[in-house]
């Protein structure tokens, strides 16, 4: 065994964790096959990088669906996500050391010259301290490390530390955020003016996430040791010291959100995912990079508590820091996928294998890791912004075990990226993993991290331009040299919260590094760990339960039969003491006053009707959430662009169609589709494009159906609307029987509709596939059974998606189209039973929901919604 007490042993420390084993655990992949996959990674990187440079640079990010750059302020705001954008060519800086690692030396040198010549950091713009640190400061330092390495080998002799000078300039611009009594940084800073108050949207925040404050030390310490200025490292250490001091002393866990002034925990849930994740990572890696034993002591103390309370192999579930035996949520978020990789560095391989296998099975079930998924492995939040954490853990497990199984996992990642995320102008984030629909988004971390880890997974040692084990990976996969551990930091000023003399009980861990050869005496050991987890995930698709009646009696009007436009139904409501109120925004609301019913029996009927309506609203909320897909399958898209579409309550149900509806599109005349079509001979046999407005959706469907269309797509006329920012809704009928409409009708918001219209303008003949989910290119459309499409069995609030989960469905009845939207239910003082309802057609009633009051449902949905919003603030 190796005993570690000094920084001089650190390279051996890392080498030992990542050493080769001589045991063949399964059938090996040939070198030729690995080379093919390595070359595929390089081709995919080139596709993403070149499209960024061609269509987006100098913008921060590429918008791969519309083939242009995302410039903050020119695109609709995405909220806190946009705080990563600072008009500093984010993607190029984030990609610098990836270029060097992938042997693209010419491109790297050109990129460094561009950054030095073009990038400005004194922009009057508010940015996230956390994101700017890990992406931009880390990118500049990683680029500097690579430039120095190349210069020492005789290339880039012109380089005079320009990237390092830019890094110090940026570090100084971030420092004002640390001017707090606690030392915890403000979450945002203005690059030009620092923290100046409300006029710059800075200095007013009180809270930050634990990861946001605790993921500074690697970059700031590296900056201090590269430049000889100890100020940066001192501030990062002070923030870490404060977080450690504020841990819950009984559980030794930290919460997700903390008050930067008082140190009080704002959110007391604790896990290893969003909001906390990289705090733990940086404690371990700060020890590796800096050689300070305190960081390892703290990490191991936290780790022991994680394994005691949070780890429930193969699951990692959040708990309350003060009551760690109580779970805080019933779902997991995708950011925890980094944790098996961190466990490899820790040397705890068994739980790493188990959690990774669970994540892999969820990936195979849904093609990608959803942003969140439930403990029975169903989709909870359906987005996937091409996160690299699962690929990261795959790489580290392969390095630790040399099990070829992980090469096959990497192959799966590659195939899914090419099949489902690749578009003509790059790779697009998944808006919904169930449908395969896309978001016009390619985050910088996709180039900074994903391709690094995949290249390293398939590369042989002689493919690499340098020894990666001489470097530590930051949370953004930037490369910092381990030689910084010996750099002098003797000039560091004393810290307010310096805990050099702290005494910790280190009996819960050993100061040793395990020999990976001894971890797997039986070659079948990893396989035996994985097998039961695979079976558990495969069996996690229970059949829908039998619905039961919500009440013993049967009221004269059932909720699922109710139509707001039917006078007889309105009279029955009046007799039961139920009023229908038309709100100013076009919604309708039902309110019951039992005293206004014509009899006690009628009042009971009214109560049952309202109960049914509550259940029906919650059920329709669940049923409407999975959207449909419009997939452009003709040249040059070939199925690589998938647009999120809303379904209709009538016509062909695409979720019950194995092949969907495929056809060429044409614009209906008149475009609104509110009268008989004048170009019926052109529309016949095609999918008609229609504009929203002036008549009901069902009326539009009947007109194109009469003209012989095989399907229809309604495009929103509200300029700027997008499924990125607006909740999806269903198109409702017009109160009449719609059995005569047998074609599929889908709804696209304005932004997605414009993508389709622009394609039609440019290529004239555009073929699309209307379906419940995107189909793999080059197949017959047959799909493997996917639990995520079985919406009928969502019986828990934890299964709902993040689209306005605090809201029940309503029907808008206007002179325009009838739309099933998602609107808030607001309590009205002095009213009896009330609910905003969907007055559409006959969805099934979920019997389980009758056991929950609408208040408890609302509370659960609100809790999930707040958690999702906080997750976006933390690390999206």
MOUR-V129006 format. One record per residue. N is the residue number from 1. SS is DSSP state (helix for helix, strand for strand, loop for the rest). PSI is psi in degrees with one decimal (* if undefined). Layout:
[[N SS PSI] [N SS PSI]]
//
This chain:
[[1 loop 149.5] [2 strand 132.0] [3 strand 126.6] [4 loop 120.3] [5 loop -7.1] [6 loop 156.9] [7 helix -23.0] [8 helix -18.1] [9 helix -2.5] [10 helix -42.6] [11 helix -41.9] [12 helix -36.5] [13 helix -49.1] [14 helix -40.4] [15 helix -38.4] [16 helix -40.4] [17 helix -32.5] [18 loop 20.0] [19 loop 160.0] [20 loop 146.7] [21 loop 154.9] [22 loop 1.5] [23 loop 131.5] [24 loop 112.0] [25 loop -19.2] [26 loop -177.2] [27 loop 124.7] [28 loop 149.8] [29 loop 134.9] [30 loop 154.8] [31 helix -35.9] [32 helix -39.8] [33 helix -40.7] [34 helix -40.5] [35 helix -38.7] [36 helix -42.9] [37 helix -37.7] [38 helix -43.7] [39 helix -32.7] [40 helix -39.5] [41 helix -44.0] [42 helix -40.8] [43 helix -41.0] [44 helix -40.7] [45 helix -46.3] [46 helix -40.2] [47 helix -43.9] [48 helix -47.2] [49 helix -45.2] [50 helix -35.1] [51 helix -35.4] [52 helix -47.1] [53 helix -37.2] [54 helix -38.0] [55 helix -18.5] [56 loop -42.6] [57 loop 135.6] [58 loop 17.3] [59 loop 164.7] [60 loop -40.5] [61 strand 160.7] [62 strand 137.1] [63 strand 98.5] [64 loop -17.4] [65 loop -37.2] [66 loop 1.8] [67 loop 50.1] [68 strand 170.9] [69 strand 149.7] [70 strand 111.4] [71 loop 123.1] [72 loop 130.3] [73 loop -22.3] [74 loop -18.3] [75 loop 156.9] [76 loop 137.1] [77 loop 138.7] [78 loop 17.4] [79 helix -139.1] [80 helix -23.4] [81 helix -36.3] [82 helix -9.8] [83 helix -11.6] [84 helix -16.6] [85 loop 125.3] [86 loop 18.5] [87 loop 42.3] [88 loop 35.1] [89 loop 53.8] [90 helix -49.4] [91 helix -39.6] [92 helix -45.4] [93 helix -41.5] [94 helix -21.9] [95 helix -5.4] [96 helix -56.7] [97 helix -16.2] [98 helix -42.5] [99 helix -44.2] [100 helix -44.2] [101 helix -36.5] [102 loop 15.9] [103 loop 23.3] [104 loop 66.3] [105 helix -41.1] [106 helix -46.4] [107 helix -37.4] [108 helix -47.6] [109 helix -41.7] [110 helix -39.9] [111 helix -40.1] [112 helix -43.0] [113 helix -40.6] [114 helix -45.6] [115 helix -46.2] [116 helix -38.9] [117 helix -34.8] [118 helix -31.7] [119 loop 133.3] [120 loop 138.4] [121 loop -4.7] [122 loop 40.7] [123 loop 141.8] [124 loop 78.3] [125 loop 142.6] [126 strand 128.5] [127 strand 161.7] [128 strand 127.5] [129 helix -44.4] [130 helix -54.3] [131 helix -40.1] [132 helix -36.4] [133 helix -53.2] [134 helix -31.6] [135 helix -49.0] [136 helix -54.4] [137 helix -45.3] [138 helix -39.4] [139 helix -40.9] [140 helix -41.1] [141 helix -39.8] [142 helix -41.5] [143 helix -41.1] [144 helix -42.8] [145 helix -42.9] [146 helix -40.1] [147 helix -41.5] [148 helix -42.7] [149 helix -43.6] [150 helix -38.2] [151 helix -39.7] [152 helix -24.0] [153 loop 4.0] [154 loop -1.3] [155 loop 165.0] [156 loop 44.2] [157 loop -15.0] [158 loop -17.2] [159 loop 126.9] [160 loop 47.2] [161 loop 29.0] [162 helix -40.8] [163 helix -35.8] [164 helix -39.5] [165 helix -40.3] [166 helix -39.0] [167 helix -42.3] [168 helix -40.0] [169 helix -45.2] [170 helix -40.6] [171 helix -41.4] [172 helix -31.6] [173 helix -24.2] [174 helix -24.5] [175 helix -38.1] [176 helix -23.9] [177 helix -21.2] [178 helix 6.1] [179 loop 67.0] [180 loop 160.6] [181 loop -27.9] [182 loop -24.2] [183 loop -9.9] [184 loop 137.6] [185 loop 150.0] [186 loop 148.1] [187 loop -21.8] [188 strand 154.7] [189 strand 148.2] [190 strand 126.3] [191 loop -31.9] [192 loop -40.5] [193 loop -2.9] [194 strand -138.4] [195 loop 102.8] [196 loop 0.4] [197 loop -171.7] [198 helix -31.8] [199 helix -21.0] [200 helix 16.8] [201 loop 37.0] [202 loop 160.7] [203 loop -3.0] [204 loop -12.5] [205 loop 150.5] [206 loop -17.0] [207 strand 152.0] [208 strand 160.9] [209 strand 156.0] [210 helix -43.3] [211 helix -35.7] [212 helix -37.8] [213 helix -24.7] [214 helix 8.7] [215 loop 55.7] [216 loop -29.0] [217 helix -39.9] [218 helix -50.2] [219 helix -44.7] [220 helix -38.5] [221 helix -40.5] [222 helix -41.2] [223 helix -42.8] [224 helix -43.0] [225 helix -27.9] [226 helix -38.0] [227 helix -17.9] [228 loop 6.6] [229 loop 108.9] [230 loop -6.1] [231 helix -43.2] [232 helix -48.9] [233 helix -36.6] [234 helix -42.6] [235 helix -38.9] [236 helix -40.4] [237 helix -39.5] [238 helix -40.6] [239 helix -43.1] [240 helix -40.4] [241 helix -40.9] [242 helix -42.3] [243 helix -41.3] [244 helix -41.0] [245 helix -31.2] [246 loop 4.9] [247 loop 155.1] [248 strand 117.7] [249 loop -26.4] [250 loop -43.5] [251 loop -16.6] [252 loop 32.2] [253 strand 159.2] [254 loop 152.5] [255 loop -177.2] [256 loop -36.2] [257 strand 137.1] [258 strand 147.1] [259 strand 121.3] [260 loop -11.7] [261 loop -47.3] [262 loop -22.2] [263 loop 7.4] [264 loop 143.1] [265 strand 125.3] [266 strand -43.7] [267 strand 123.3] [268 loop 11.7] [269 strand 145.9] [270 strand 133.9] [271 loop -158.5] [272 loop 10.7] [273 loop -141.5] [274 loop 134.2] [275 loop -22.1] [276 loop -30.0] [277 helix -62.7] [278 helix -9.6] [279 helix -47.5] [280 helix -42.2] [281 helix -41.3] [282 helix -25.4] [283 helix -47.5] [284 helix -46.9] [285 helix -25.6] [286 helix -35.9] [287 helix -43.2] [288 helix -43.5] [289 helix -38.8] [290 helix -17.9] [291 loop 22.3] [292 loop 116.7] [293 helix -27.0] [294 helix -36.6] [295 helix -39.3] [296 helix -38.7] [297 helix -46.2] [298 helix -44.3] [299 helix -47.1] [300 helix -32.8] [301 helix -47.3] [302 helix -43.8] [303 helix -40.6] [304 helix -38.8] [305 helix -37.4] [306 helix -46.2] [307 helix -23.5] [308 helix -40.0] [309 helix -39.2] [310 helix -38.3] [311 strand 118.9] [312 strand 74.0] [313 loop 131.6] [314 loop 11.3] [315 strand 158.2] [316 strand 102.3] [317 loop 137.4] [318 loop 146.6] [319 strand 171.9] [320 strand 134.3] [321 loop -29.5] [322 loop -21.7] [323 loop 72.5] [324 loop -9.6] [325 loop -5.3] [326 loop 123.2] [327 strand 144.2] [328 loop -17.5] [329 loop 165.4] [330 loop 19.8] [331 strand 164.3] [332 strand 149.0] [333 strand 158.8] [334 helix -19.1] [335 helix -19.5] [336 helix -5.2] [337 helix -14.0] [338 helix -20.4] [339 helix -39.5] [340 helix -35.8] [341 helix -39.5] [342 helix -36.1] [343 helix -31.5] [344 helix -46.1] [345 helix -34.8] [346 helix -27.2] [347 loop 10.8] [348 loop 83.1] [349 helix -36.5] [350 helix -55.0] [351 helix -26.8] [352 helix -43.7] [353 helix -43.0] [354 helix -48.9] [355 helix -41.2] [356 helix -40.5] [357 helix -40.4] [358 helix -45.2] [359 helix -37.6] [360 helix -40.9] [361 helix -37.0] [362 helix -39.4] [363 helix -44.2] [364 helix -32.1] [365 helix -36.1] [366 helix 7.5] [367 loop -34.3] [368 loop 164.4] [369 loop 118.5] [370 loop 157.3] [371 loop -32.3] [372 strand 148.6] [373 strand 152.5] [374 strand 172.5] [375 loop -15.6] [376 loop 19.3] [377 loop 27.6] [378 loop 160.7] [379 strand 129.1] [380 strand -53.5] [381 strand 126.2] [382 loop -5.9] [383 loop 158.4] [384 strand 101.3] [385 loop 36.2] [386 loop 46.6] [387 loop 145.2] [388 loop -1.4] [389 helix -36.8] [390 helix -40.2] [391 helix -36.8] [392 helix -50.1] [393 helix -34.1] [394 helix -45.0] [395 helix -48.1] [396 helix -36.4] [397 helix -36.6] [398 helix -41.7] [399 helix -34.9] [400 helix -33.1] [401 helix -24.1] [402 loop 27.4] [403 loop 118.4] [404 loop -13.5] [405 helix -38.1] [406 helix -21.5] [407 helix -36.9] [408 helix -35.9] [409 helix -44.2] [410 helix -37.4] [411 helix -41.5] [412 helix -43.4] [413 helix -46.9] [414 helix -47.7] [415 helix -41.4] [416 helix -37.2] [417 helix -43.2] [418 helix -36.4] [419 helix -38.8] [420 helix -25.0] [421 helix -18.0] [422 strand 131.3] [423 strand 167.7] [424 loop -31.6] [425 loop 30.5] [426 strand -141.3] [427 strand 131.2] [428 loop 137.1] [429 strand 151.8] [430 strand 122.3] [431 strand -35.9] [432 strand 113.7] [433 loop -17.7] [434 loop -37.0] [435 loop -19.9] [436 loop 12.0] [437 strand 155.1] [438 strand 161.6] [439 strand 144.1] [440 loop 70.9] [441 loop 130.2] [442 strand 96.4] [443 loop 154.3] [444 helix -30.3] [445 helix -18.8] [446 helix -43.6] [447 helix -35.0] [448 helix -35.3] [449 helix -52.0] [450 helix -48.9] [451 helix -25.9] [452 helix -53.7] [453 helix -37.6] [454 helix -39.4] [455 helix -46.8] [456 helix -32.8] [457 helix -41.8] [458 helix -10.9] [459 loop 147.5] [460 loop 166.1] [461 helix -36.1] [462 helix -2.2] [463 helix -14.8] [464 loop 139.0] [465 loop -11.6] [466 loop 170.7] [467 loop 107.7] [468 helix -17.7] [469 helix 0.7] [470 helix 5.6] [471 strand 157.6] [472 strand 140.4] [473 strand 129.6] [474 loop 178.7] [475 loop -20.5] [476 loop 12.5] [477 loop 24.3] [478 loop 150.0] [479 strand 116.5] [480 strand 129.7] [481 strand 137.4] [482 helix -16.2] [483 helix -16.7] [484 helix -19.3] [485 helix -25.9] [486 helix -1.0] [487 loop 143.4] [488 loop 136.0] [489 loop 30.3] [490 loop -16.2] [491 loop 3.7] [492 loop 130.8] [493 loop 155.9] [494 loop 144.8] [495 loop 147.7] [496 loop -41.3] [497 loop 29.8] [498 loop 127.5] [499 loop 39.4] [500 loop -30.0] [501 loop 10.6] [502 loop 141.9] [503 loop 127.1] [504 loop 147.1] [505 loop 108.7] [506 loop 23.8] [507 loop -13.2] [508 loop 6.4] [509 loop 160.9] [510 loop 148.3] [511 loop 56.0] [512 strand 161.1] [513 strand 127.0] [514 loop 148.1] [515 loop 117.8] [516 helix -18.9] [517 helix -29.0] [518 helix -9.2] [519 loop -24.7] [520 loop 65.1] [521 loop -28.5] [522 loop 118.7] [523 loop -22.5] [524 loop -2.6] [525 helix -52.7] [526 helix -37.8] [527 helix -39.1] [528 helix -30.0] [529 helix -38.3] [530 helix -33.4] [531 helix -50.8] [532 helix -29.5] [533 helix -40.8] [534 helix -41.6] [535 helix -39.2] [536 helix -45.6] [537 helix -41.6] [538 helix -29.7] [539 loop 13.9] [540 loop 33.0] [541 loop 67.7] [542 loop 150.1] [543 loop 155.2] [544 loop 140.9] [545 loop 160.2] [546 loop 129.1] [547 loop 144.0] [548 loop 159.6] [549 loop 139.8] [550 loop -19.1] [551 loop 162.6] [552 loop -39.3] [553 loop 178.9] [554 loop 111.0] [555 loop 161.7] [556 loop -17.4] [557 loop 122.7] [558 loop 146.1] [559 helix -39.6] [560 helix -13.8] [561 helix -10.4] [562 loop 134.1] [563 loop 123.7] [564 loop -19.7] [565 loop 0.2] [566 loop 113.8] [567 helix -36.7] [568 helix -40.5] [569 helix -39.3] [570 helix -36.1] [571 helix -41.1] [572 helix -39.1] [573 helix -43.4] [574 helix -41.9] [575 helix -29.2] [576 loop 2.5] [577 loop 20.7] [578 strand 126.8] [579 strand 146.2] [580 strand 118.8] [581 strand 127.6] [582 strand 115.9] [583 loop 163.0] [584 loop -29.4] [585 loop 9.8] [586 loop -9.3] [587 strand 164.0] [588 strand 147.2] [589 strand 137.0] [590 strand 133.7] [591 strand 135.3] [592 strand 132.4] [593 loop 108.0] [594 helix -30.8] [595 helix -15.3] [596 helix -1.6] [597 loop 154.9] [598 loop -18.7] [599 loop 167.7] [600 helix -37.9] [601 helix -41.5] [602 helix -36.6] [603 helix -39.7] [604 helix -41.1] [605 helix -40.1] [606 helix -40.0] [607 helix -42.3] [608 helix -39.0] [609 helix -44.7] [610 helix -38.1] [611 helix -44.4] [612 helix -40.7] [613 helix -37.3] [614 helix -45.8] [615 helix -41.6] [616 helix -40.6] [617 helix -46.2] [618 helix -37.7] [619 helix -43.5] [620 helix -30.5] [621 helix -43.4] [622 helix -43.7] [623 helix -30.6] [624 helix -15.0] [625 helix -45.7] [626 loop 117.7] [627 loop 179.5] [628 strand 175.0] [629 strand 137.7] [630 strand 110.5] [631 strand 122.1] [632 strand 114.3] [633 loop -7.2] [634 loop 173.1] [635 loop 139.0] [636 loop 17.4] [637 loop -42.1] [638 loop 41.8] [639 loop 4.6] [640 loop -4.6] [641 strand 120.9] [642 strand 125.3] [643 strand 136.8] [644 strand 128.7] [645 strand 148.4] [646 strand 145.1] [647 loop 174.0] [648 strand 156.0] [649 loop -7.5] [650 loop 174.3] [651 loop -169.4] [652 loop 127.5] [653 loop 106.1] [654 helix -21.9] [655 helix -16.5] [656 helix 7.0] [657 loop 123.8] [658 loop -25.1] [659 loop -11.1] [660 loop -162.0] [661 strand 121.0] [662 strand 135.7] [663 strand 168.0] [664 strand 150.0] [665 strand 151.8] [666 strand 151.7] [667 strand 129.0] [668 loop 149.4] [669 loop 117.7] [670 loop 153.2] [671 loop -31.3] [672 loop -13.5] [673 loop 22.7] [674 loop 4.9] [675 loop 174.0] [676 loop 136.0] [677 loop 138.0] [678 loop -15.4] [679 loop 41.0] [680 helix -35.1] [681 helix -26.0] [682 helix -37.5] [683 helix -30.0] [684 loop 129.2] [685 loop 6.1] [686 loop 176.0] [687 strand 120.1] [688 strand 138.2] [689 strand 129.6] [690 strand 151.8] [691 strand 139.4] [692 loop 144.4] [693 loop 154.3] [694 loop -13.5] [695 loop 174.5] [696 loop 154.1] [697 helix -41.3] [698 helix -34.6] [699 helix -42.0] [700 helix -44.9] [701 helix -40.1] [702 helix -37.0] [703 helix -43.0] [704 helix -30.1] [705 helix -42.9] [706 helix -33.0] [707 loop -6.2] [708 loop 11.5] [709 loop 152.1] [710 loop -5.3] [711 strand 171.6] [712 strand 148.3] [713 strand 118.9] [714 strand 128.8] [715 strand 128.8] [716 loop 138.8] [717 loop 4.2] [718 loop 100.8] [719 loop 132.2] [720 loop -9.9] [721 loop 146.9] [722 loop 147.1] [723 loop -9.5] [724 loop -33.2] [725 loop -15.9] [726 loop 142.6] [727 loop 143.9] [728 loop 156.8] [729 loop 163.4] [730 strand 150.8] [731 strand 124.4] [732 loop 166.0] [733 loop -170.4] [734 loop 18.9] [735 loop -10.7] [736 loop 168.9] [737 loop 128.4] [738 loop 21.5] [739 loop -21.2] [740 loop -13.3] [741 loop 112.4] [742 loop -0.5] [743 loop 159.3] [744 strand 141.8] [745 strand 126.5] [746 strand 158.9] [747 strand 129.7] [748 strand 136.6] [749 loop 169.6] [750 helix -44.0] [751 helix -48.1] [752 helix -38.2] [753 helix -37.7] [754 helix -35.2] [755 helix -42.4] [756 helix -43.1] [757 helix -39.2] [758 helix -38.7] [759 helix -41.4] [760 helix -38.0] [761 helix -37.5] [762 helix -36.0] [763 helix -6.3] [764 loop -56.5] [765 loop 104.9] [766 loop 123.2] [767 strand 137.3] [768 strand 162.3] [769 strand 121.5] [770 strand 123.8] [771 strand 175.0] [772 loop -22.1] [773 loop 155.5] [774 loop 144.7] [775 loop 149.4] [776 loop 137.0] [777 loop 142.7] [778 loop 13.0] [779 loop 176.2] [780 loop 7.2] [781 loop -3.8] [782 loop 137.8] [783 loop 142.1] [784 loop 143.5] [785 loop 133.7] [786 loop 121.0] [787 helix -27.5] [788 helix -16.6] [789 helix -2.6] [790 loop 75.3] [791 helix -19.0] [792 helix -23.8] [793 helix 19.1] [794 loop 98.5] [795 loop 1.9] [796 loop 140.6] [797 helix -24.9] [798 helix -11.2] [799 helix -3.6] [800 loop 157.3] [801 loop 169.2] [802 loop 6.9] [803 loop 95.0] [804 loop 61.4] [805 loop -13.1] [806 loop 5.9] [807 loop 141.5] [808 strand 161.7] [809 strand 148.3] [810 strand 167.1] [811 strand 129.9] [812 strand 123.8] [813 loop 103.4] [814 loop -179.8] [815 loop -10.2] [816 loop -149.2] [817 loop 156.6] [818 loop 120.0] [819 strand 137.7] [820 strand 99.9] [821 strand -170.0] [822 strand 107.6] [823 strand 154.5] [824 loop 145.3] [825 loop 113.9] [826 loop 129.9] [827 loop 141.1] [828 loop 123.2] [829 loop 134.4] [830 loop 0.5] [831 loop 159.3] [832 loop -141.4] [833 strand 138.8] [834 strand 154.9] [835 strand 140.1] [836 strand 132.2] [837 loop 160.3] [838 loop 122.4] [839 loop 42.3] [840 loop -148.7] [841 loop 175.4] [842 loop 69.1] [843 loop 158.1] [844 loop 151.6] [845 loop 130.0] [846 loop 108.2] [847 helix -31.0] [848 helix -30.6] [849 helix -11.7] [850 helix -18.4] [851 helix -3.7] [852 loop 136.0] [853 loop 159.0] [854 helix -30.6] [855 helix -42.6] [856 helix -37.1] [857 helix -45.5] [858 helix -40.8] [859 helix -43.3] [860 helix -44.7] [861 helix -41.1] [862 helix -39.1] [863 helix -43.4] [864 helix -40.2] [865 helix -44.5] [866 helix -37.9] [867 helix -40.1] [868 helix -44.9] [869 helix -39.2] [870 helix -36.9] [871 helix -40.3] [872 helix -43.0] [873 helix -38.4] [874 helix -58.4] [875 helix 14.2] [876 loop *]]
//
